[in-house]
Amino acid sequence: MTQDVHPVPDKDPEDWTTGDEPMTGPQESYLNTLAQEAGEQVPEGLSKADASRLIDELQARTGRGTDS
């Protein structure tokens, strides 16, 4: 039996209720990895929402996190 799976649309970080809290440890770790690959520095004191946006940007630049 196959279940019908519908992807849940991503919620805009601007709409996150906890978006202004400091980024999480996993976000910081992943950002450091992406930034190193992109030759960038991770700004200090990022919020969860800002970290998410930067992750998206760096994934696009490095090709990480894509399905291809």
PDBQT receptor file of N, H, CA, C and O in Angstrom, charges set to zero:
ATOM      1  N   MET A   1       0.841  -1.171   0.000  1.00  0.00    +0.000 N 
ATOM      2  CA  MET A   1       0.000   0.000   0.000  1.00  0.00    +0.000 C 
ATOM      3  C   MET A   1       0.892   1.243   0.000  1.00  0.00    +0.000 C 
ATOM      4  O   MET A   1       1.794   1.357   0.830  1.00  0.00    +0.000 OA
ATOM      5  N   THR A   2       0.652   2.154  -0.906  1.00  0.00    +0.000 N 
ATOM      6  H   THR A   2      -0.081   2.062  -1.581  1.00  0.00    +0.000 HD
ATOM      7  CA  THR A   2       1.432   3.373  -1.024  1.00  0.00    +0.000 C 
ATOM      8  C   THR A   2       0.649   4.539  -0.442  1.00  0.00    +0.000 C 
ATOM      9  O   THR A   2      -0.531   4.723  -0.739  1.00  0.00    +0.000 OA
ATOM     10  N   GLN A   3       1.320   5.321   0.387  1.00  0.00    +0.000 N 
ATOM     11  H   GLN A   3       2.278   5.172   0.628  1.00  0.00    +0.000 HD
ATOM     12  CA  GLN A   3       0.675   6.498   0.949  1.00  0.00    +0.000 C 
ATOM     13  C   GLN A   3       0.920   7.688   0.047  1.00  0.00    +0.000 C 
ATOM     14  O   GLN A   3       1.995   7.833  -0.535  1.00  0.00    +0.000 OA
ATOM     15  N   ASP A   4      -0.085   8.539  -0.062  1.00  0.00    +0.000 N 
ATOM     16  H   ASP A   4      -0.959   8.421   0.411  1.00  0.00    +0.000 HD
ATOM     17  CA  ASP A   4       0.050   9.767  -0.836  1.00  0.00    +0.000 C 
ATOM     18  C   ASP A   4       0.756  10.787   0.039  1.00  0.00    +0.000 C 
ATOM     19  O   ASP A   4       0.226  11.199   1.071  1.00  0.00    +0.000 OA
ATOM     20  N   VAL A   5       1.938  11.192  -0.366  1.00  0.00    +0.000 N 
ATOM     21  H   VAL A   5       2.368  10.857  -1.205  1.00  0.00    +0.000 HD
ATOM     22  CA  VAL A   5       2.729  12.127   0.422  1.00  0.00    +0.000 C 
ATOM     23  C   VAL A   5       2.708  13.484  -0.263  1.00  0.00    +0.000 C 
ATOM     24  O   VAL A   5       3.070  13.608  -1.433  1.00  0.00    +0.000 OA
ATOM     25  N   HIS A   6       2.280  14.496   0.475  1.00  0.00    +0.000 N 
ATOM     26  H   HIS A   6       1.985  14.395   1.426  1.00  0.00    +0.000 HD
ATOM     27  CA  HIS A   6       2.245  15.852  -0.046  1.00  0.00    +0.000 C 
ATOM     28  C   HIS A   6       3.302  16.658   0.680  1.00  0.00    +0.000 C 
ATOM     29  O   HIS A   6       3.272  16.747   1.907  1.00  0.00    +0.000 OA
ATOM     30  N   PRO A   7       4.238  17.247  -0.051  1.00  0.00    +0.000 N 
ATOM     31  CA  PRO A   7       5.262  18.036   0.634  1.00  0.00    +0.000 C 
ATOM     32  C   PRO A   7       4.638  19.255   1.312  1.00  0.00    +0.000 C 
ATOM     33  O   PRO A   7       3.720  19.888   0.789  1.00  0.00    +0.000 OA
ATOM     34  N   VAL A   8       5.165  19.555   2.482  1.00  0.00    +0.000 N 
ATOM     35  H   VAL A   8       5.910  19.041   2.907  1.00  0.00    +0.000 HD
ATOM     36  CA  VAL A   8       4.704  20.722   3.220  1.00  0.00    +0.000 C 
ATOM     37  C   VAL A   8       5.525  21.912   2.751  1.00  0.00    +0.000 C 
ATOM     38  O   VAL A   8       6.755  21.850   2.746  1.00  0.00    +0.000 OA
ATOM     39  N   PRO A   9       4.860  23.003   2.352  1.00  0.00    +0.000 N 
ATOM     40  CA  PRO A   9       5.631  24.152   1.892  1.00  0.00    +0.000 C 
ATOM     41  C   PRO A   9       6.471  24.727   3.030  1.00  0.00    +0.000 C 
ATOM     42  O   PRO A   9       6.049  24.754   4.186  1.00  0.00    +0.000 OA
ATOM     43  N   ASP A  10       7.674  25.185   2.670  1.00  0.00    +0.000 N 
ATOM     44  H   ASP A  10       8.017  25.162   1.730  1.00  0.00    +0.000 HD
ATOM     45  CA  ASP A  10       8.542  25.796   3.663  1.00  0.00    +0.000 C 
ATOM     46  C   ASP A  10       7.922  27.088   4.152  1.00  0.00    +0.000 C 
ATOM     47  O   ASP A  10       7.361  27.858   3.372  1.00  0.00    +0.000 OA
ATOM     48  N   LYS A  11       8.028  27.315   5.440  1.00  0.00    +0.000 N 
ATOM     49  H   LYS A  11       8.483  26.690   6.074  1.00  0.00    +0.000 HD
ATOM     50  CA  LYS A  11       7.527  28.554   6.023  1.00  0.00    +0.000 C 
ATOM     51  C   LYS A  11       8.639  29.589   5.932  1.00  0.00    +0.000 C 
ATOM     52  O   LYS A  11       9.793  29.292   6.241  1.00  0.00    +0.000 OA
ATOM     53  N   ASP A  12       8.305  30.781   5.518  1.00  0.00    +0.000 N 
ATOM     54  H   ASP A  12       7.368  31.023   5.267  1.00  0.00    +0.000 HD
ATOM     55  CA  ASP A  12       9.265  31.856   5.399  1.00  0.00    +0.000 C 
ATOM     56  C   ASP A  12       9.865  32.145   6.772  1.00  0.00    +0.000 C 
ATOM     57  O   ASP A  12       9.126  32.292   7.745  1.00  0.00    +0.000 OA
ATOM     58  N   PRO A  13      11.203  32.228   6.867  1.00  0.00    +0.000 N 
ATOM     59  CA  PRO A  13      11.827  32.517   8.161  1.00  0.00    +0.000 C 
ATOM     60  C   PRO A  13      11.284  33.787   8.823  1.00  0.00    +0.000 C 
ATOM     61  O   PRO A  13      11.309  33.898  10.049  1.00  0.00    +0.000 OA
ATOM     62  N   GLU A  14      10.802  34.732   8.041  1.00  0.00    +0.000 N 
ATOM     63  H   GLU A  14      10.782  34.641   7.045  1.00  0.00    +0.000 HD
ATOM     64  CA  GLU A  14      10.213  35.945   8.596  1.00  0.00    +0.000 C 
ATOM     65  C   GLU A  14       8.980  35.624   9.439  1.00  0.00    +0.000 C 
ATOM     66  O   GLU A  14       8.630  36.380  10.346  1.00  0.00    +0.000 OA
ATOM     67  N   ASP A  15       8.318  34.498   9.138  1.00  0.00    +0.000 N 
ATOM     68  H   ASP A  15       8.601  33.883   8.402  1.00  0.00    +0.000 HD
ATOM     69  CA  ASP A  15       7.094  34.113   9.831  1.00  0.00    +0.000 C 
ATOM     70  C   ASP A  15       7.338  33.175  11.011  1.00  0.00    +0.000 C 
ATOM     71  O   ASP A  15       6.388  32.782  11.689  1.00  0.00    +0.000 OA
ATOM     72  N   TRP A  16       8.579  32.813  11.264  1.00  0.00    +0.000 N 
ATOM     73  H   TRP A  16       9.351  33.132  10.714  1.00  0.00    +0.000 HD
ATOM     74  CA  TRP A  16       8.876  31.909  12.367  1.00  0.00    +0.000 C 
ATOM     75  C   TRP A  16       8.643  32.622  13.693  1.00  0.00    +0.000 C 
ATOM     76  O   TRP A  16       9.056  33.770  13.862  1.00  0.00    +0.000 OA
ATOM     77  N   THR A  17       7.989  31.956  14.627  1.00  0.00    +0.000 N 
ATOM     78  H   THR A  17       7.653  31.024  14.490  1.00  0.00    +0.000 HD
ATOM     79  CA  THR A  17       7.772  32.564  15.939  1.00  0.00    +0.000 C 
ATOM     80  C   THR A  17       9.061  32.593  16.760  1.00  0.00    +0.000 C 
ATOM     81  O   THR A  17       9.192  33.404  17.677  1.00  0.00    +0.000 OA
ATOM     82  N   THR A  18      10.009  31.719  16.440  1.00  0.00    +0.000 N 
ATOM     83  H   THR A  18       9.902  31.061  15.695  1.00  0.00    +0.000 HD
ATOM     84  CA  THR A  18      11.279  31.686  17.165  1.00  0.00    +0.000 C 
ATOM     85  C   THR A  18      12.435  32.183  16.293  1.00  0.00    +0.000 C 
ATOM     86  O   THR A  18      13.601  31.968  16.621  1.00  0.00    +0.000 OA
ATOM     87  N   GLY A  19      12.110  32.837  15.197  1.00  0.00    +0.000 N 
ATOM     88  H   GLY A  19      11.162  33.012  14.931  1.00  0.00    +0.000 HD
ATOM     89  CA  GLY A  19      13.139  33.263  14.251  1.00  0.00    +0.000 C 
ATOM     90  C   GLY A  19      14.142  34.257  14.791  1.00  0.00    +0.000 C 
ATOM     91  O   GLY A  19      15.254  34.359  14.273  1.00  0.00    +0.000 OA
ATOM     92  N   ASP A  20      13.763  35.001  15.835  1.00  0.00    +0.000 N 
ATOM     93  H   ASP A  20      12.860  34.918  16.255  1.00  0.00    +0.000 HD
ATOM     94  CA  ASP A  20      14.684  35.988  16.378  1.00  0.00    +0.000 C 
ATOM     95  C   ASP A  20      15.584  35.415  17.475  1.00  0.00    +0.000 C 
ATOM     96  O   ASP A  20      16.444  36.119  18.004  1.00  0.00    +0.000 OA
ATOM     97  N   GLU A  21      15.388  34.152  17.812  1.00  0.00    +0.000 N 
ATOM     98  H   GLU A  21      14.689  33.580  17.382  1.00  0.00    +0.000 HD
ATOM     99  CA  GLU A  21      16.259  33.498  18.793  1.00  0.00    +0.000 C 
ATOM    100  C   GLU A  21      17.611  33.201  18.146  1.00  0.00    +0.000 C 
ATOM    101  O   GLU A  21      17.701  33.131  16.920  1.00  0.00    +0.000 OA
ATOM    102  N   PRO A  22      18.661  33.025  18.947  1.00  0.00    +0.000 N 
ATOM    103  CA  PRO A  22      19.980  32.714  18.383  1.00  0.00    +0.000 C 
ATOM    104  C   PRO A  22      19.949  31.419  17.571  1.00  0.00    +0.000 C 
ATOM    105  O   PRO A  22      19.182  30.501  17.858  1.00  0.00    +0.000 OA
ATOM    106  N   MET A  23      20.802  31.376  16.554  1.00  0.00    +0.000 N 
ATOM    107  H   MET A  23      21.425  32.122  16.321  1.00  0.00    +0.000 HD
ATOM    108  CA  MET A  23      20.852  30.169  15.728  1.00  0.00    +0.000 C 
ATOM    109  C   MET A  23      21.188  28.968  16.593  1.00  0.00    +0.000 C 
ATOM    110  O   MET A  23      21.810  29.095  17.647  1.00  0.00    +0.000 OA
ATOM    111  N   THR A  24      20.767  27.803  16.129  1.00  0.00    +0.000 N 
ATOM    112  H   THR A  24      20.262  27.699  15.272  1.00  0.00    +0.000 HD
ATOM    113  CA  THR A  24      20.992  26.567  16.867  1.00  0.00    +0.000 C 
ATOM    114  C   THR A  24      22.416  26.061  16.610  1.00  0.00    +0.000 C 
ATOM    115  O   THR A  24      23.092  26.507  15.683  1.00  0.00    +0.000 OA
ATOM    116  N   GLY A  25      22.846  25.135  17.439  1.00  0.00    +0.000 N 
ATOM    117  H   GLY A  25      22.297  24.773  18.192  1.00  0.00    +0.000 HD
ATOM    118  CA  GLY A  25      24.165  24.527  17.259  1.00  0.00    +0.000 C 
ATOM    119  C   GLY A  25      24.309  23.848  15.905  1.00  0.00    +0.000 C 
ATOM    120  O   GLY A  25      25.316  24.041  15.225  1.00  0.00    +0.000 OA
ATOM    121  N   PRO A  26      23.305  23.043  15.497  1.00  0.00    +0.000 N 
ATOM    122  CA  PRO A  26      23.408  22.414  14.178  1.00  0.00    +0.000 C 
ATOM    123  C   PRO A  26      23.456  23.434  13.034  1.00  0.00    +0.000 C 
ATOM    124  O   PRO A  26      24.178  23.235  12.057  1.00  0.00    +0.000 OA
ATOM    125  N   GLN A  27      22.686  24.526  13.153  1.00  0.00    +0.000 N 
ATOM    126  H   GLN A  27      22.099  24.687  13.946  1.00  0.00    +0.000 HD
ATOM    127  CA  GLN A  27      22.754  25.564  12.117  1.00  0.00    +0.000 C 
ATOM    128  C   GLN A  27      24.165  26.146  12.049  1.00  0.00    +0.000 C 
ATOM    129  O   GLN A  27      24.722  26.311  10.963  1.00  0.00    +0.000 OA
ATOM    130  N   GLU A  28      24.732  26.453  13.194  1.00  0.00    +0.000 N 
ATOM    131  H   GLU A  28      24.279  26.319  14.076  1.00  0.00    +0.000 HD
ATOM    132  CA  GLU A  28      26.064  27.046  13.230  1.00  0.00    +0.000 C 
ATOM    133  C   GLU A  28      27.108  26.101  12.644  1.00  0.00    +0.000 C 
ATOM    134  O   GLU A  28      27.980  26.527  11.887  1.00  0.00    +0.000 OA
ATOM    135  N   SER A  29      27.020  24.829  12.991  1.00  0.00    +0.000 N 
ATOM    136  H   SER A  29      26.312  24.483  13.606  1.00  0.00    +0.000 HD
ATOM    137  CA  SER A  29      27.961  23.845  12.471  1.00  0.00    +0.000 C 
ATOM    138  C   SER A  29      27.865  23.733  10.953  1.00  0.00    +0.000 C 
ATOM    139  O   SER A  29      28.881  23.748  10.258  1.00  0.00    +0.000 OA
ATOM    140  N   TYR A  30      26.638  23.621  10.440  1.00  0.00    +0.000 N 
ATOM    141  H   TYR A  30      25.812  23.608  11.004  1.00  0.00    +0.000 HD
ATOM    142  CA  TYR A  30      26.433  23.486   9.001  1.00  0.00    +0.000 C 
ATOM    143  C   TYR A  30      26.851  24.764   8.273  1.00  0.00    +0.000 C 
ATOM    144  O   TYR A  30      27.447  24.707   7.198  1.00  0.00    +0.000 OA
ATOM    145  N   LEU A  31      26.534  25.922   8.869  1.00  0.00    +0.000 N 
ATOM    146  H   LEU A  31      26.049  25.968   9.742  1.00  0.00    +0.000 HD
ATOM    147  CA  LEU A  31      26.948  27.184   8.266  1.00  0.00    +0.000 C 
ATOM    148  C   LEU A  31      28.458  27.270   8.168  1.00  0.00    +0.000 C 
ATOM    149  O   LEU A  31      28.988  27.729   7.156  1.00  0.00    +0.000 OA
ATOM    150  N   ASN A  32      29.156  26.835   9.206  1.00  0.00    +0.000 N 
ATOM    151  H   ASN A  32      28.725  26.463  10.028  1.00  0.00    +0.000 HD
ATOM    152  CA  ASN A  32      30.617  26.865   9.164  1.00  0.00    +0.000 C 
ATOM    153  C   ASN A  32      31.160  25.980   8.045  1.00  0.00    +0.000 C 
ATOM    154  O   ASN A  32      32.118  26.349   7.367  1.00  0.00    +0.000 OA
ATOM    155  N   THR A  33      30.548  24.817   7.855  1.00  0.00    +0.000 N 
ATOM    156  H   THR A  33      29.769  24.517   8.406  1.00  0.00    +0.000 HD
ATOM    157  CA  THR A  33      30.957  23.926   6.761  1.00  0.00    +0.000 C 
ATOM    158  C   THR A  33      30.720  24.577   5.410  1.00  0.00    +0.000 C 
ATOM    159  O   THR A  33      31.606  24.589   4.555  1.00  0.00    +0.000 OA
ATOM    160  N   LEU A  34      29.509  25.127   5.215  1.00  0.00    +0.000 N 
ATOM    161  H   LEU A  34      28.789  25.117   5.910  1.00  0.00    +0.000 HD
ATOM    162  CA  LEU A  34      29.182  25.775   3.943  1.00  0.00    +0.000 C 
ATOM    163  C   LEU A  34      30.062  26.991   3.698  1.00  0.00    +0.000 C 
ATOM    164  O   LEU A  34      30.543  27.198   2.584  1.00  0.00    +0.000 OA
ATOM    165  N   ALA A  35      30.273  27.792   4.730  1.00  0.00    +0.000 N 
ATOM    166  H   ALA A  35      29.883  27.623   5.635  1.00  0.00    +0.000 HD
ATOM    167  CA  ALA A  35      31.080  29.003   4.585  1.00  0.00    +0.000 C 
ATOM    168  C   ALA A  35      32.510  28.660   4.211  1.00  0.00    +0.000 C 
ATOM    169  O   ALA A  35      33.115  29.342   3.382  1.00  0.00    +0.000 OA
ATOM    170  N   GLN A  36      33.054  27.620   4.806  1.00  0.00    +0.000 N 
ATOM    171  H   GLN A  36      32.563  27.066   5.479  1.00  0.00    +0.000 HD
ATOM    172  CA  GLN A  36      34.411  27.198   4.475  1.00  0.00    +0.000 C 
ATOM    173  C   GLN A  36      34.497  26.803   3.001  1.00  0.00    +0.000 C 
ATOM    174  O   GLN A  36      35.447  27.172   2.310  1.00  0.00    +0.000 OA
ATOM    175  N   GLU A  37      33.504  26.053   2.524  1.00  0.00    +0.000 N 
ATOM    176  H   GLU A  37      32.732  25.753   3.086  1.00  0.00    +0.000 HD
ATOM    177  CA  GLU A  37      33.497  25.644   1.121  1.00  0.00    +0.000 C 
ATOM    178  C   GLU A  37      33.338  26.842   0.184  1.00  0.00    +0.000 C 
ATOM    179  O   GLU A  37      33.870  26.840  -0.926  1.00  0.00    +0.000 OA
ATOM    180  N   ALA A  38      32.604  27.866   0.632  1.00  0.00    +0.000 N 
ATOM    181  H   ALA A  38      32.172  27.868   1.533  1.00  0.00    +0.000 HD
ATOM    182  CA  ALA A  38      32.345  29.038  -0.202  1.00  0.00    +0.000 C 
ATOM    183  C   ALA A  38      33.408  30.125  -0.019  1.00  0.00    +0.000 C 
ATOM    184  O   ALA A  38      33.373  31.148  -0.702  1.00  0.00    +0.000 OA
ATOM    185  N   GLY A  39      34.352  29.905   0.902  1.00  0.00    +0.000 N 
ATOM    186  H   GLY A  39      34.381  29.073   1.457  1.00  0.00    +0.000 HD
ATOM    187  CA  GLY A  39      35.373  30.908   1.166  1.00  0.00    +0.000 C 
ATOM    188  C   GLY A  39      34.820  32.145   1.857  1.00  0.00    +0.000 C 
ATOM    189  O   GLY A  39      35.297  33.258   1.634  1.00  0.00    +0.000 OA
ATOM    190  N   GLU A  40      33.816  31.942   2.693  1.00  0.00    +0.000 N 
ATOM    191  H   GLU A  40      33.429  31.038   2.874  1.00  0.00    +0.000 HD
ATOM    192  CA  GLU A  40      33.144  33.040   3.391  1.00  0.00    +0.000 C 
ATOM    193  C   GLU A  40      33.346  32.914   4.897  1.00  0.00    +0.000 C 
ATOM    194  O   GLU A  40      33.785  31.877   5.395  1.00  0.00    +0.000 OA
ATOM    195  N   GLN A  41      33.026  33.969   5.598  1.00  0.00    +0.000 N 
ATOM    196  H   GLN A  41      32.669  34.811   5.194  1.00  0.00    +0.000 HD
ATOM    197  CA  GLN A  41      33.018  33.976   7.060  1.00  0.00    +0.000 C 
ATOM    198  C   GLN A  41      31.566  34.012   7.524  1.00  0.00    +0.000 C 
ATOM    199  O   GLN A  41      30.727  34.658   6.896  1.00  0.00    +0.000 OA
ATOM    200  N   VAL A  42      31.270  33.322   8.619  1.00  0.00    +0.000 N 
ATOM    201  H   VAL A  42      31.951  32.797   9.129  1.00  0.00    +0.000 HD
ATOM    202  CA  VAL A  42      29.932  33.353   9.197  1.00  0.00    +0.000 C 
ATOM    203  C   VAL A  42      29.883  34.502  10.197  1.00  0.00    +0.000 C 
ATOM    204  O   VAL A  42      30.665  34.530  11.148  1.00  0.00    +0.000 OA
ATOM    205  N   PRO A  43      28.966  35.456   9.988  1.00  0.00    +0.000 N 
ATOM    206  CA  PRO A  43      28.842  36.546  10.960  1.00  0.00    +0.000 C 
ATOM    207  C   PRO A  43      28.423  35.998  12.326  1.00  0.00    +0.000 C 
ATOM    208  O   PRO A  43      27.682  35.018  12.407  1.00  0.00    +0.000 OA
ATOM    209  N   GLU A  44      28.894  36.626  13.379  1.00  0.00    +0.000 N 
ATOM    210  H   GLU A  44      29.496  37.422  13.313  1.00  0.00    +0.000 HD
ATOM    211  CA  GLU A  44      28.514  36.204  14.728  1.00  0.00    +0.000 C 
ATOM    212  C   GLU A  44      27.151  36.761  15.084  1.00  0.00    +0.000 C 
ATOM    213  O   GLU A  44      26.732  37.791  14.556  1.00  0.00    +0.000 OA
ATOM    214  N   GLY A  45      26.469  36.080  15.975  1.00  0.00    +0.000 N 
ATOM    215  H   GLY A  45      26.810  35.244  16.404  1.00  0.00    +0.000 HD
ATOM    216  CA  GLY A  45      25.211  36.570  16.512  1.00  0.00    +0.000 C 
ATOM    217  C   GLY A  45      24.015  36.453  15.588  1.00  0.00    +0.000 C 
ATOM    218  O   GLY A  45      23.050  37.204  15.733  1.00  0.00    +0.000 OA
ATOM    219  N   LEU A  46      24.056  35.521  14.633  1.00  0.00    +0.000 N 
ATOM    220  H   LEU A  46      24.840  34.911  14.514  1.00  0.00    +0.000 HD
ATOM    221  CA  LEU A  46      22.920  35.360  13.726  1.00  0.00    +0.000 C 
ATOM    222  C   LEU A  46      21.716  34.782  14.463  1.00  0.00    +0.000 C 
ATOM    223  O   LEU A  46      21.863  33.972  15.378  1.00  0.00    +0.000 OA
ATOM    224  N   SER A  47      20.538  35.204  14.057  1.00  0.00    +0.000 N 
ATOM    225  H   SER A  47      20.418  35.862  13.313  1.00  0.00    +0.000 HD
ATOM    226  CA  SER A  47      19.306  34.612  14.559  1.00  0.00    +0.000 C 
ATOM    227  C   SER A  47      19.028  33.322  13.790  1.00  0.00    +0.000 C 
ATOM    228  O   SER A  47      19.675  33.040  12.782  1.00  0.00    +0.000 OA
ATOM    229  N   LYS A  48      18.066  32.548  14.270  1.00  0.00    +0.000 N 
ATOM    230  H   LYS A  48      17.540  32.777  15.089  1.00  0.00    +0.000 HD
ATOM    231  CA  LYS A  48      17.671  31.330  13.558  1.00  0.00    +0.000 C 
ATOM    232  C   LYS A  48      17.233  31.653  12.132  1.00  0.00    +0.000 C 
ATOM    233  O   LYS A  48      17.610  30.961  11.186  1.00  0.00    +0.000 OA
ATOM    234  N   ALA A  49      16.429  32.719  11.987  1.00  0.00    +0.000 N 
ATOM    235  H   ALA A  49      16.124  33.281  12.756  1.00  0.00    +0.000 HD
ATOM    236  CA  ALA A  49      15.926  33.083  10.664  1.00  0.00    +0.000 C 
ATOM    237  C   ALA A  49      17.056  33.532   9.748  1.00  0.00    +0.000 C 
ATOM    238  O   ALA A  49      17.108  33.127   8.587  1.00  0.00    +0.000 OA
ATOM    239  N   ASP A  50      17.966  34.368  10.259  1.00  0.00    +0.000 N 
ATOM    240  H   ASP A  50      17.923  34.697  11.203  1.00  0.00    +0.000 HD
ATOM    241  CA  ASP A  50      19.095  34.829   9.443  1.00  0.00    +0.000 C 
ATOM    242  C   ASP A  50      20.010  33.665   9.062  1.00  0.00    +0.000 C 
ATOM    243  O   ASP A  50      20.510  33.605   7.939  1.00  0.00    +0.000 OA
ATOM    244  N   ALA A  51      20.225  32.747   9.998  1.00  0.00    +0.000 N 
ATOM    245  H   ALA A  51      19.819  32.796  10.910  1.00  0.00    +0.000 HD
ATOM    246  CA  ALA A  51      21.047  31.573   9.711  1.00  0.00    +0.000 C 
ATOM    247  C   ALA A  51      20.409  30.731   8.618  1.00  0.00    +0.000 C 
ATOM    248  O   ALA A  51      21.102  30.239   7.727  1.00  0.00    +0.000 OA
ATOM    249  N   SER A  52      19.097  30.561   8.680  1.00  0.00    +0.000 N 
ATOM    250  H   SER A  52      18.534  30.961   9.404  1.00  0.00    +0.000 HD
ATOM    251  CA  SER A  52      18.395  29.784   7.661  1.00  0.00    +0.000 C 
ATOM    252  C   SER A  52      18.550  30.410   6.283  1.00  0.00    +0.000 C 
ATOM    253  O   SER A  52      18.810  29.713   5.302  1.00  0.00    +0.000 OA
ATOM    254  N   ARG A  53      18.388  31.728   6.214  1.00  0.00    +0.000 N 
ATOM    255  H   ARG A  53      18.177  32.294   7.011  1.00  0.00    +0.000 HD
ATOM    256  CA  ARG A  53      18.545  32.410   4.924  1.00  0.00    +0.000 C 
ATOM    257  C   ARG A  53      19.970  32.268   4.393  1.00  0.00    +0.000 C 
ATOM    258  O   ARG A  53      20.173  32.053   3.198  1.00  0.00    +0.000 OA
ATOM    259  N   LEU A  54      20.961  32.391   5.289  1.00  0.00    +0.000 N 
ATOM    260  H   LEU A  54      20.796  32.565   6.260  1.00  0.00    +0.000 HD
ATOM    261  CA  LEU A  54      22.354  32.265   4.862  1.00  0.00    +0.000 C 
ATOM    262  C   LEU A  54      22.654  30.836   4.425  1.00  0.00    +0.000 C 
ATOM    263  O   LEU A  54      23.400  30.627   3.468  1.00  0.00    +0.000 OA
ATOM    264  N   ILE A  55      22.086  29.856   5.109  1.00  0.00    +0.000 N 
ATOM    265  H   ILE A  55      21.479  30.025   5.886  1.00  0.00    +0.000 HD
ATOM    266  CA  ILE A  55      22.247  28.459   4.697  1.00  0.00    +0.000 C 
ATOM    267  C   ILE A  55      21.713  28.278   3.279  1.00  0.00    +0.000 C 
ATOM    268  O   ILE A  55      22.379  27.669   2.440  1.00  0.00    +0.000 OA
ATOM    269  N   ASP A  56      20.526  28.797   3.006  1.00  0.00    +0.000 N 
ATOM    270  H   ASP A  56      19.986  29.291   3.687  1.00  0.00    +0.000 HD
ATOM    271  CA  ASP A  56      19.947  28.684   1.662  1.00  0.00    +0.000 C 
ATOM    272  C   ASP A  56      20.861  29.320   0.620  1.00  0.00    +0.000 C 
ATOM    273  O   ASP A  56      21.090  28.748  -0.446  1.00  0.00    +0.000 OA
ATOM    274  N   GLU A  57      21.378  30.495   0.930  1.00  0.00    +0.000 N 
ATOM    275  H   GLU A  57      21.192  30.960   1.795  1.00  0.00    +0.000 HD
ATOM    276  CA  GLU A  57      22.259  31.211  -0.004  1.00  0.00    +0.000 C 
ATOM    277  C   GLU A  57      23.542  30.428  -0.267  1.00  0.00    +0.000 C 
ATOM    278  O   GLU A  57      23.964  30.280  -1.414  1.00  0.00    +0.000 OA
ATOM    279  N   LEU A  58      24.158  29.928   0.801  1.00  0.00    +0.000 N 
ATOM    280  H   LEU A  58      23.815  30.048   1.733  1.00  0.00    +0.000 HD
ATOM    281  CA  LEU A  58      25.418  29.206   0.637  1.00  0.00    +0.000 C 
ATOM    282  C   LEU A  58      25.208  27.835  -0.008  1.00  0.00    +0.000 C 
ATOM    283  O   LEU A  58      26.080  27.358  -0.734  1.00  0.00    +0.000 OA
ATOM    284  N   GLN A  59      24.076  27.205   0.245  1.00  0.00    +0.000 N 
ATOM    285  H   GLN A  59      23.367  27.593   0.835  1.00  0.00    +0.000 HD
ATOM    286  CA  GLN A  59      23.777  25.943  -0.440  1.00  0.00    +0.000 C 
ATOM    287  C   GLN A  59      23.687  26.175  -1.938  1.00  0.00    +0.000 C 
ATOM    288  O   GLN A  59      24.195  25.379  -2.728  1.00  0.00    +0.000 OA
ATOM    289  N   ALA A  60      23.049  27.252  -2.325  1.00  0.00    +0.000 N 
ATOM    290  H   ALA A  60      22.636  27.899  -1.684  1.00  0.00    +0.000 HD
ATOM    291  CA  ALA A  60      22.929  27.569  -3.748  1.00  0.00    +0.000 C 
ATOM    292  C   ALA A  60      24.302  27.815  -4.368  1.00  0.00    +0.000 C 
ATOM    293  O   ALA A  60      24.561  27.402  -5.498  1.00  0.00    +0.000 OA
ATOM    294  N   ARG A  61      25.168  28.480  -3.634  1.00  0.00    +0.000 N 
ATOM    295  H   ARG A  61      24.958  28.815  -2.716  1.00  0.00    +0.000 HD
ATOM    296  CA  ARG A  61      26.500  28.788  -4.164  1.00  0.00    +0.000 C 
ATOM    297  C   ARG A  61      27.418  27.582  -4.202  1.00  0.00    +0.000 C 
ATOM    298  O   ARG A  61      28.259  27.472  -5.094  1.00  0.00    +0.000 OA
ATOM    299  N   THR A  62      27.271  26.671  -3.242  1.00  0.00    +0.000 N 
ATOM    300  H   THR A  62      26.588  26.760  -2.517  1.00  0.00    +0.000 HD
ATOM    301  CA  THR A  62      28.175  25.520  -3.174  1.00  0.00    +0.000 C 
ATOM    302  C   THR A  62      27.610  24.274  -3.834  1.00  0.00    +0.000 C 
ATOM    303  O   THR A  62      28.352  23.331  -4.110  1.00  0.00    +0.000 OA
ATOM    304  N   GLY A  63      26.306  24.257  -4.091  1.00  0.00    +0.000 N 
ATOM    305  H   GLY A  63      25.704  25.023  -3.867  1.00  0.00    +0.000 HD
ATOM    306  CA  GLY A  63      25.677  23.068  -4.672  1.00  0.00    +0.000 C 
ATOM    307  C   GLY A  63      25.297  22.037  -3.641  1.00  0.00    +0.000 C 
ATOM    308  O   GLY A  63      24.790  20.975  -4.002  1.00  0.00    +0.000 OA
ATOM    309  N   ARG A  64      25.526  22.311  -2.359  1.00  0.00    +0.000 N 
ATOM    310  H   ARG A  64      25.938  23.174  -2.066  1.00  0.00    +0.000 HD
ATOM    311  CA  ARG A  64      25.126  21.391  -1.303  1.00  0.00    +0.000 C 
ATOM    312  C   ARG A  64      23.637  21.519  -1.060  1.00  0.00    +0.000 C 
ATOM    313  O   ARG A  64      23.052  22.582  -1.268  1.00  0.00    +0.000 OA
ATOM    314  N   GLY A  65      23.030  20.437  -0.623  1.00  0.00    +0.000 N 
ATOM    315  H   GLY A  65      23.505  19.573  -0.455  1.00  0.00    +0.000 HD
ATOM    316  CA  GLY A  65      21.623  20.477  -0.272  1.00  0.00    +0.000 C 
ATOM    317  C   GLY A  65      20.685  20.457  -1.444  1.00  0.00    +0.000 C 
ATOM    318  O   GLY A  65      19.483  20.668  -1.285  1.00  0.00    +0.000 OA
ATOM    319  N   THR A  66      21.220  20.204  -2.632  1.00  0.00    +0.000 N 
ATOM    320  H   THR A  66      22.197  20.032  -2.761  1.00  0.00    +0.000 HD
ATOM    321  CA  THR A  66      20.363  20.124  -3.822  1.00  0.00    +0.000 C 
ATOM    322  C   THR A  66      20.116  18.658  -4.134  1.00  0.00    +0.000 C 
ATOM    323  O   THR A  66      20.890  17.787  -3.737  1.00  0.00    +0.000 OA
ATOM    324  N   ASP A  67      19.046  18.399  -4.836  1.00  0.00    +0.000 N 
ATOM    325  H   ASP A  67      18.416  19.106  -5.158  1.00  0.00    +0.000 HD
ATOM    326  CA  ASP A  67      18.693  17.027  -5.177  1.00  0.00    +0.000 C 
ATOM    327  C   ASP A  67      19.489  16.474  -6.349  1.00  0.00    +0.000 C 
ATOM    328  O   ASP A  67      19.483  15.268  -6.595  1.00  0.00    +0.000 OA
ATOM    329  N   SER A  68      20.168  17.344  -7.065  1.00  0.00    +0.000 N 
ATOM    330  H   SER A  68      20.173  18.324  -6.866  1.00  0.00    +0.000 HD
ATOM    331  CA  SER A  68      20.871  16.877  -8.259  1.00  0.00    +0.000 C 
ATOM    332  C   SER A  68      22.246  16.365  -7.971  1.00  0.00    +0.000 C 
ATOM    333  O   SER A  68      22.950  15.939  -8.887  1.00  0.00    +0.000 OA
TER     334      SER A  68
